[in-house]
Amino acid sequence: MTEFQDEKKVVSSIATPSSGSLNDDVKGVSSPARSASVSHVSLSEELGGTKDEYGSTPDHVFSDPAVAAHWAEVYERAGYENRHRFDPSFQWDASEERKLVRKIDFRIMLWAWIMFCSLDLHRKNINRAISDDMLPELGMNTNDFNYGQTIFLATFLLAELPSGLVAKKLGADRFIPMQIVSWSILSGAQVWITNKAHFYVIKALMGVAMGGFIPDIVLWLTYYYKSNELPLRLAFFWTALSTVNIVGSLMAAGILQMRGINGWSGWQWLFLIEALISLVVGIFAFVLMPPGPCQTKSWFRGRKNGWFSDREESIMVNRLLRDDPSKGDMNNREGVSAKGLLLAIQEWEMWPLYIIGVCAYIPPGPPGNYLSLILRTHGFTVFQSNLLTIPAYFLFACNLVVLSYFSKRFKERALIASISQWWMLPFLAAIVALPNNAGGVWVRYALLTGVLSYPYCHAILVAWNARNSNSVRTRAVSAALYNMFVQAGSIIYDNIYREDDKPLYKRGNKVLLAVVCLNIALFLLTKAFYVWRNRLKDEKWNAMTPEEQQEYVLTTKDEGPKRLDFRFAH
């Protein structure tokens, strides 16, 4: 079972707005008019055999006038910023939409990726700085470093939900640039730290500044992309991690050689130069982030026409709403109320994904944090240690895209995402089993590289979380909650490698191996859970007459994943 559309037969006359344009996706539903107006969006999807159809169709979710009138009232009542472009009778062809998606990729997705690079540049440069004797110069050891990272992640976690709520109220286009400028200034201030107390304070402030960036920007991306388009875009988005690690390692290999200039250490130059780079990104973010599809006009983006024509705006809005009508049930500058926040937190059917978020990224965390330092302890120079991290990051990027593609190709989330854990299992098992004096440095390096090149499933899980939220309110909160749980997992893994376990961290690696085994079970149990929940929804829905189903669609007060006409993806 994958989507509701693939799981059950429906009465084609019943529109089901909460689960998207159901009739466009039900197996076997077709018409000459629909076939004539649809084509595939890209060569990669054609080669993969997917059925991502573009172009308007006559049999969409708003084909029923009663349903269209119902949602028009919802959008008007919510003050949805794009409601003036909502038109159930609007038509466009596949070539127009294909061209528009490419334009959105360039204008929106590419800039989101650049902004994410500016975040990760400062999350990970500390791992390169410690290869330049930063810890002994500040009078710190491994445990002190772990405490600093824990402080950073704790404040990052605590800032996630408040940041998401502020961004929803102010608008991500206003709040995200403020975040980037803030963390750039704070990161640059690390040049002047002289002891571990300074280090702890700066890490705490940076956590506050960075917290919430990822869920905020993911929510912003949902304003432009359909649910089936998002996973591969998020896969590209998360290639920023490996890109920054590769480019950052190359930069560090050179910048750290500046030790002695102006009497500074190499790590001080690293923090200063990278802070200036991200500061430029933050300044440009103020003018390169439009609030939404119909709000691109500005002095920088063009006061008269903006980035998109009137017709392109109509295509963007109607294709999004026909895919998921719930995307118009809130204004993009409307805050989540206390009641709405509580209701979103109480969506207990989302919690299996949060639990996976805690555990899924623990196994590669400690090796990633300490790889360059481990290489230093085995006799490599600062320059060599930073360059030797690059192969793992390159393979990581390749595997990330491949895993996300296959998830989309086979419409499978849980089982495909679990491959990330199966990948790490043999490498960690070999590391644990390897005797202390056996194998040599290159064998251990190869095994650590194998662990860190795992296929990252975060893009799949974030898109999965957004898909199962099924409303803007739930999606805004669940994105922050999911990332909070991910950061909680980061706090855990930052304390697995300890000072008394150096240099091979045998005890810590046994813990990582156990967590991998736990994660495999969690993915399987989560799939079984959503299969069970969908079966219960099927029983209730099928027990209703077509008239009762229509009445439910038009009058229900159920929201988000609670709707009976919604099915969980898995």
C-alpha positions in Angstrom: 0.0 0.0 0.0 1.3 3.5 -0.8 -1.2 6.3 -1.3 -4.9 6.3 -0.6 -5.3 6.6 -4.4 -3.6 3.2 -4.8 -5.3 1.5 -1.9 -9.0 1.6 -2.6 -11.7 2.0 -5.3 -13.8 5.1 -4.9 -17.0 6.4 -6.3 -15.7 8.8 -8.9 -18.5 11.3 -8.4 -17.4 11.9 -4.8 -14.7 14.6 -4.5 -12.3 14.2 -1.6 -10.6 17.5 -1.1 -8.6 16.7 1.9 -6.6 13.9 0.2 -5.8 16.0 -2.8 -7.1 15.5 -6.3 -8.1 11.9 -5.7 -9.8 11.4 -9.1 -6.7 12.4 -10.9 -4.7 9.7 -9.3 -7.0 6.8 -8.9 -5.8 3.8 -10.8 -7.8 3.2 -13.9 -9.5 6.6 -14.1 -8.9 8.2 -17.5 -10.6 10.1 -20.2 -9.8 11.3 -23.7 -9.7 14.9 -22.6 -7.5 14.1 -19.7 -5.1 12.1 -21.8 -4.8 14.8 -24.4 -3.9 17.5 -21.9 -1.2 15.6 -19.9 2.4 14.9 -20.4 5.4 13.9 -18.2 7.4 16.6 -16.6 11.0 15.4 -17.1 13.2 12.9 -18.9 14.3 11.3 -15.6 10.7 10.7 -14.7 9.9 9.3 -18.1 12.9 6.9 -17.9 11.9 5.9 -14.5 8.4 5.1 -15.6 6.6 7.3 -13.1 3.2 8.8 -13.8 3.7 12.4 -12.6 1.2 14.1 -14.9 1.2 17.8 -15.7 -1.3 19.9 -17.4 -4.9 20.6 -16.3 -7.5 17.9 -16.4 -11.3 18.0 -16.4 -11.7 15.5 -13.6 -10.0 17.3 -10.7 -11.0 17.7 -7.1 -13.0 20.9 -7.8 -15.0 19.5 -10.7 -18.0 19.3 -8.5 -19.4 22.8 -8.2 -20.5 22.2 -4.6 -17.0 21.2 -3.6 -15.5 24.2 -5.4 -17.9 26.5 -3.7 -17.1 25.0 -0.3 -13.4 25.5 -0.8 -13.8 29.0 -2.2 -15.6 29.9 1.0 -12.7 28.3 3.1 -10.1 30.3 1.2 -12.0 33.5 1.6 -12.6 33.0 5.3 -8.9 32.1 5.8 -7.8 35.2 3.9 -5.6 32.9 1.7 -3.2 35.3 -0.1 -3.6 33.6 -3.5 -7.4 33.2 -3.5 -7.9 35.7 -6.3 -6.2 33.2 -8.6 -8.4 30.2 -7.6 -10.4 29.2 -10.6 -11.9 25.6 -10.9 -12.5 26.1 -14.6 -8.9 27.4 -15.4 -7.0 25.2 -17.9 -3.4 25.0 -19.0 -1.3 22.5 -21.0 1.6 20.3 -19.9 4.3 22.3 -21.7 3.3 25.5 -19.8 3.5 23.7 -16.4 6.7 21.9 -17.3 8.3 25.3 -18.2 7.0 26.9 -15.0 8.3 24.2 -12.8 11.8 24.7 -14.2 11.4 28.4 -13.5 10.4 27.7 -9.9 13.4 25.4 -9.6 15.7 28.1 -10.6 14.1 31.0 -8.7 13.0 29.3 -5.5 14.7 25.9 -5.1 18.2 27.0 -6.0 18.1 29.9 -3.6 16.7 27.7 -0.8 19.7 25.4 -1.4 22.2 28.3 -1.2 20.7 29.5 2.0 20.9 25.9 3.4 24.6 25.8 2.5 25.1 29.0 4.5 23.5 27.2 7.5 25.5 24.0 7.2 28.8 25.9 6.6 28.6 27.0 10.3 27.1 23.9 11.7 30.0 21.8 10.4 33.0 24.1 10.4 33.7 23.4 14.0 34.5 19.8 13.0 37.2 21.1 10.7 38.4 23.8 13.2 39.2 21.1 15.9 41.7 19.5 13.5 43.8 22.7 13.9 44.5 22.3 17.6 41.5 24.5 18.6 40.7 22.4 21.6 44.1 22.4 23.3 44.4 26.2 22.6 41.2 26.8 24.4 42.1 24.4 27.2 39.4 21.9 26.2 39.2 18.1 25.7 36.8 15.8 23.9 34.2 15.9 26.7 34.3 19.7 26.8 33.7 19.8 23.1 30.8 17.3 23.5 29.2 19.6 26.1 29.5 22.6 23.8 27.9 20.7 21.0 25.2 19.5 23.4 24.5 23.1 24.4 24.3 24.1 20.8 21.9 21.3 19.9 19.7 21.9 23.0 19.2 25.6 22.2 18.7 24.7 18.5 16.0 22.2 19.6 14.3 24.6 22.0 14.3 27.3 19.3 12.7 25.1 16.7 9.0 25.5 17.6 9.1 29.2 18.6 11.1 30.0 15.5 8.5 28.1 13.4 5.6 30.0 15.0 7.3 33.4 14.5 8.1 32.6 10.9 4.5 31.6 10.3 3.3 34.9 11.7 5.9 37.2 10.2 6.5 35.2 7.0 9.4 33.0 6.2 10.6 35.5 3.7 11.2 38.0 6.5 12.4 35.8 9.3 14.9 33.5 7.5 17.1 36.4 6.3 17.2 37.7 9.8 18.3 34.2 11.0 21.1 34.0 8.4 22.5 37.4 9.3 22.3 36.6 13.0 24.2 33.3 12.9 26.8 34.8 10.5 27.6 37.5 13.1 27.8 35.0 15.9 29.9 32.6 14.0 32.4 35.4 13.2 32.5 36.3 16.8 34.1 32.9 17.5 37.4 34.5 16.4 37.7 36.1 19.8 36.8 33.2 22.1 39.7 32.3 24.5 38.3 29.6 26.8 35.5 27.0 27.0 33.1 29.4 28.8 33.2 31.7 25.7 32.8 28.6 23.5 29.7 27.5 25.4 28.0 30.9 25.3 28.6 31.3 21.5 27.3 27.8 20.8 24.1 28.5 22.8 23.5 31.7 20.9 24.1 30.1 17.6 21.7 27.3 18.4 19.0 30.0 19.1 19.8 31.8 15.8 19.7 28.6 13.7 16.8 26.8 15.3 13.8 26.5 13.1 15.5 27.4 9.8 14.9 24.0 8.2 11.2 23.5 9.0 10.7 27.2 8.1 12.2 26.8 4.7 10.5 23.5 4.0 7.1 25.1 4.7 8.1 27.9 2.4 8.8 25.4 -0.4 5.4 23.8 0.0 3.9 27.1 -1.2 5.4 26.4 -4.6 5.6 22.6 -5.1 3.0 19.8 -5.3 3.4 16.9 -2.9 4.8 14.5 -5.5 7.4 17.1 -6.6 8.8 17.8 -3.1 10.8 14.6 -2.3 13.2 14.9 -5.1 13.6 18.7 -4.6 14.3 18.0 -0.9 16.9 15.4 -2.0 18.6 18.2 -4.0 18.1 20.5 -1.0 20.0 18.1 1.3 22.9 17.7 -1.1 23.9 21.0 0.5 25.2 18.9 3.3 27.7 17.0 1.2 28.5 20.0 -1.0 29.4 22.1 2.1 31.4 19.3 3.6 33.4 18.8 0.3 33.8 22.6 -0.4 34.3 23.3 3.3 37.0 20.7 3.6 38.8 22.1 0.6 38.5 25.6 2.0 39.6 24.5 5.4 42.6 22.7 4.0 43.8 26.1 2.6 42.5 28.5 5.2 43.9 26.6 8.1 47.4 27.1 6.5 46.9 30.8 7.4 48.0 30.1 11.0 50.3 32.8 12.2 49.0 35.6 9.9 48.1 38.5 12.2 49.0 36.3 15.1 45.8 34.3 14.6 45.4 30.5 14.5 44.1 28.9 11.4 40.7 28.1 13.0 40.1 31.8 13.7 40.6 32.7 10.1 38.2 29.9 9.1 35.4 31.3 11.3 35.9 34.8 10.1 36.1 34.1 6.3 33.1 31.7 6.4 31.1 34.2 8.4 31.6 36.9 5.8 30.4 34.5 3.1 27.2 33.6 4.8 26.6 37.3 5.7 26.4 38.1 2.0 23.9 35.3 1.6 21.8 36.7 4.4 21.7 40.2 3.0 20.6 38.9 -0.4 17.9 36.7 1.2 16.0 39.8 2.1 15.3 40.5 -1.6 15.4 37.0 -3.1 12.6 35.4 -1.0 9.1 36.2 -2.1 6.3 35.5 0.4 4.4 33.3 -2.1 3.6 32.6 -5.7 1.5 35.8 -6.2 3.7 38.1 -4.2 7.0 38.3 -6.2 6.6 42.0 -7.2 9.2 44.2 -5.5 11.9 46.8 -6.3 14.5 44.1 -6.6 12.4 41.4 -8.4 10.5 43.9 -10.6 7.8 46.2 -9.4 5.6 45.7 -12.4 5.7 42.1 -13.3 7.7 40.3 -10.6 9.0 36.9 -11.5 5.8 35.4 -12.8 3.1 36.5 -15.2 -0.6 36.6 -14.3 -1.1 33.3 -16.2 1.9 31.7 -14.5 0.5 32.7 -11.1 -2.9 31.2 -12.0 -1.2 27.9 -13.0 0.9 27.8 -9.8 -2.0 28.4 -7.5 -4.5 26.1 -9.2 -2.1 23.2 -9.7 -1.2 23.4 -6.0 -4.8 23.5 -4.8 -5.9 20.7 -7.1 -3.1 18.6 -5.7 -3.9 19.5 -2.0 -6.8 21.9 -1.3 -5.7 22.3 2.3 -2.7 24.4 1.2 -5.1 27.4 1.1 -6.7 27.1 4.5 -4.3 29.6 6.1 -2.7 32.9 5.1 1.1 32.7 4.8 1.4 35.4 7.4 -1.2 34.0 9.8 0.2 32.7 13.1 -0.8 29.4 14.6 -3.1 29.9 17.6 -2.5 28.3 21.0 -5.4 26.0 20.3 -4.1 25.2 16.9 -0.7 24.4 18.3 -2.1 22.1 20.9 -4.3 20.3 18.3 -1.3 19.8 16.1 0.8 18.4 18.9 -2.0 16.0 19.8 -2.0 14.5 16.2 -0.8 11.3 17.7 -0.7 9.5 14.3 2.2 11.7 13.4 4.3 10.6 16.3 5.8 7.4 14.7 7.6 9.7 12.3 8.9 11.9 15.2 10.3 8.8 16.9 12.1 7.8 13.7 13.5 11.3 13.6 15.1 10.8 17.0 16.9 7.6 16.2 17.5 7.5 12.4 20.6 9.8 12.3 22.3 8.7 15.5 24.6 6.0 14.0 26.5 8.2 11.5 26.6 11.2 13.9 29.7 10.5 16.0 31.9 9.2 13.2 30.9 12.3 11.2 31.8 14.7 14.0 35.1 13.1 14.8 36.4 11.8 11.4 39.0 14.5 10.9 40.1 14.3 14.6 40.4 10.5 14.4 42.5 10.8 11.3 44.8 13.3 13.1 45.3 10.8 15.9 46.4 8.2 13.3 49.2 10.5 12.1 47.7 12.5 9.2 48.3 16.2 8.9 45.6 18.9 9.2 45.6 19.2 5.4 45.4 15.4 4.8 42.7 14.9 7.4 40.4 17.4 5.8 40.9 16.1 2.3 40.3 12.5 3.4 36.8 13.4 4.5 35.8 14.3 0.9 35.1 10.7 -0.5 32.5 10.0 2.1 30.7 13.2 1.5 30.7 12.7 -2.3 29.2 9.2 -2.0 26.8 10.5 0.6 25.4 13.0 -2.0 25.1 10.4 -4.7 23.3 7.9 -2.4 21.0 10.6 -1.1 19.7 11.4 -4.6 19.5 7.7 -5.6 17.5 6.7 -2.5 15.1 9.6 -2.9 14.6 8.8 -6.6 13.8 5.1 -5.8 11.3 6.2 -3.1 9.5 8.3 -5.7 9.9 5.7 -8.4 8.3 2.9 -6.3 6.0 5.2 -4.2 7.5 3.6 -1.1 8.7 5.5 1.9 9.3 3.3 5.0 11.0 0.3 3.3 13.2 2.5 1.0 14.2 4.8 3.9 15.2 1.8 6.0 17.9 1.0 3.4 19.9 3.8 5.1 20.1 1.6 8.2 20.8 -1.6 6.3 23.7 0.2 4.6 25.4 1.1 7.8 24.9 -2.3 9.5 27.8 -4.3 8.0 30.2 -1.4 8.3 29.5 -0.8 12.0 29.5 -4.5 12.6 33.0 -4.8 11.1 34.3 -1.8 13.1 33.1 -3.4 16.3 34.5 -6.8 15.4 37.9 -5.5 14.3 40.6 -6.2 16.9 42.4 -3.1 18.3 45.7 -4.0 16.7 44.3 -5.3 13.4 43.6 -3.8 10.0 45.7 -0.7 10.1 44.6 2.9 9.6 43.4 2.5 6.0 41.0 -0.4 6.9 39.5 1.7 9.6 39.3 4.7 7.3 37.5 2.7 4.7 35.0 1.4 7.2 34.3 4.8 8.6 33.9 6.2 5.0 31.4 3.4 4.4 29.3 4.4 7.4 29.4 8.1 6.4 28.5 7.5 2.8 25.1 6.0 3.8 22.0 6.9 1.8 20.5 9.8 3.8 16.8 9.4 4.2 16.0 12.8 5.6 14.5 14.1 2.4 12.1 11.2 2.3 11.1 11.6 5.9 10.5 15.4 5.7 8.3 15.1 2.6 6.5 12.1 4.3 5.9 14.2 7.4 4.5 17.1 5.2 2.3 14.7 3.2 0.8 13.1 6.3 0.1 16.4 8.0 -2.7 17.3 5.5 -3.2 20.9 6.6 -1.1 24.1 6.7 -1.6 24.3 10.5 -0.5 20.8 11.2 2.3 21.0 8.6 3.7 24.2 10.2 3.9 22.6 13.6 4.8 19.1 12.6 7.7 20.3 10.5 9.1 22.0 13.6 8.3 19.0 15.9 9.9 16.5 13.6 13.1 18.6 13.4 13.1 19.0 17.2 13.1 15.3 17.5 16.0 15.1 15.0 17.9 17.6 17.1 17.2 15.5 20.2 18.8 12.6 18.4 21.8 14.8 17.7 22.2 15.6 21.4 22.3 11.9 22.1 24.9 11.1 19.5 27.1 14.0 20.5 27.7 12.2 23.8 28.3 8.7 22.6 32.0 9.1 21.9 33.7 9.9 25.2 37.2 10.9 26.3 37.9 7.6 28.1 36.9 5.6 25.0 39.6 7.2 22.7 41.1 6.6 20.2 39.0 3.8 18.7 35.8 4.4 20.6 35.0 0.7 20.8 32.2 1.2 23.4 30.6 4.0 21.4 30.6 2.0 18.2 28.8 -0.9 20.0 26.1 1.6 20.9 25.8 2.8 17.3 25.5 -0.8 16.1 22.6 -1.5 18.5 20.8 1.7 17.4 21.0 0.7 13.8 19.3 -2.6 14.6 16.6 -0.7 16.6 16.0 1.7 13.6 15.4 -1.1 11.2 12.6 -2.4 13.5 11.2 1.2 13.8 10.8 1.6 10.1 9.0 -1.7 9.7 6.7 -1.0 12.7 5.9 2.5 11.3 4.8 1.1 8.0 2.7 -1.5 9.8 1.1 1.2 11.9 0.0 3.3 8.9 -1.3 0.3 7.0 -3.4 -0.5 10.1 -4.7 3.1 10.4 -5.6 3.2 6.7 -7.5 0.0 7.0 -9.6 1.4 9.8 -10.3 4.5 7.8 -11.3 2.3 4.8 -13.8 0.4 6.9 -15.5 3.6 8.2 -15.5 5.3 4.8 -16.9 2.3 2.9 -19.7 1.9 5.4 -21.0 5.3 4.3 -23.4 5.7 1.3 -22.2 8.0 -1.5 -24.6 10.7 -0.2 -23.1 10.4 3.3 -19.6 10.6 1.9 -20.6 13.8 -0.1 -22.2 15.3 3.0 -19.0 14.5 5.1 -16.7 16.2 2.6 -18.8 19.4 2.6 -19.6 19.7 6.3 -17.0 17.8 8.4 -15.1 19.7 11.1 -12.3 17.1 11.0 -9.0 18.5 10.0 -5.6 17.3 8.9 -4.9 13.5 9.2 -8.2 13.1 11.2 -10.3 13.3 8.0 -11.9 10.0 7.0 -11.2 10.8 3.3 -7.5 11.1 3.9 -5.0 8.1 3.8 -1.6 8.1 5.3 1.4 7.6 3.0 3.9 5.0 4.0 
